[in-house]
């Protein structure tokens, strides 16, 4: 467990996140984190980002999965 101190930063206060934690979380300068309080704990989470088209294309393995959806038995005047 690492410890950090709260320091003055202009009119605000801040903490510095150690480099080993930044590396482990793959965070870099200007990344945005979500912050919330859970009970007595401050929680920082990486903000969800959508993948770019290029990232999705790089992961594509040539397979498309299609699943059938069962809407159940007709109950009214649905057309089949």
C-alpha positions in Angstrom: 0.0 0.0 0.0 1.3 3.4 -0.9 0.7 6.6 1.0 0.3 10.1 -0.4 0.1 13.5 1.2 -2.5 16.2 0.4 -0.7 19.3 -0.8 -1.8 22.8 -1.8 -2.2 23.3 -5.5 -3.3 26.9 -6.2 -6.6 27.4 -4.4 -7.2 23.7 -4.3 -5.6 20.6 -2.7 -4.2 17.6 -4.6 -2.3 14.4 -4.3 0.4 13.0 -6.6 -0.2 9.5 -7.9 3.1 7.4 -7.9 4.5 6.4 -11.3 4.2 2.7 -10.5 0.5 3.0 -10.0 0.1 5.1 -13.1 2.0 2.4 -15.1 0.0 -0.4 -13.6 -3.3 1.3 -14.4 -2.0 2.4 -17.8 -2.8 6.1 -17.0 -1.1 9.0 -18.7 -1.2 12.8 -18.4 -4.6 14.3 -19.2 -6.5 11.1 -18.6 -9.8 11.7 -16.9 -10.8 9.7 -13.8 -14.2 9.4 -12.2 -14.1 10.1 -8.4 -16.7 9.1 -5.9 -17.0 8.4 -2.2 -18.1 5.0 -1.0 -18.6 4.9 2.8 -15.3 6.4 4.1 -13.3 5.6 0.9 -12.3 7.9 -2.0 -12.5 5.8 -5.2 -10.8 6.8 -8.5 -11.8 4.9 -11.6 -10.7 5.1 -15.2 -13.3 6.8 -17.2 -15.0 4.5 -19.7 -14.0 5.3 -23.3 -15.4 3.9 -26.4 -13.0 2.1 -28.7 -12.2 3.8 -32.0 -13.1 2.2 -35.3 -9.4 1.4 -35.8 -9.2 -0.3 -32.4 -12.2 -2.4 -33.1 -11.0 -3.3 -36.6 -7.6 -4.4 -35.1 -9.4 -6.8 -32.7 -11.6 -8.2 -35.4 -11.0 -11.9 -36.0 -13.2 -12.5 -39.0 -16.2 -13.9 -37.0 -19.5 -12.3 -36.5 -21.7 -13.9 -33.8 -25.5 -13.7 -34.4 -27.9 -15.0 -31.8 -31.6 -15.7 -32.3 -34.0 -14.0 -30.1 -37.2 -15.7 -29.0 -40.1 -13.3 -28.8 -42.4 -16.1 -27.5 -45.7 -17.2 -29.0 -47.9 -14.7 -30.9 -50.5 -13.1 -28.6 -52.4 -10.9 -31.0 -52.5 -10.1 -34.6 -48.7 -10.2 -35.3 -47.6 -11.0 -38.7 -45.1 -13.9 -38.9 
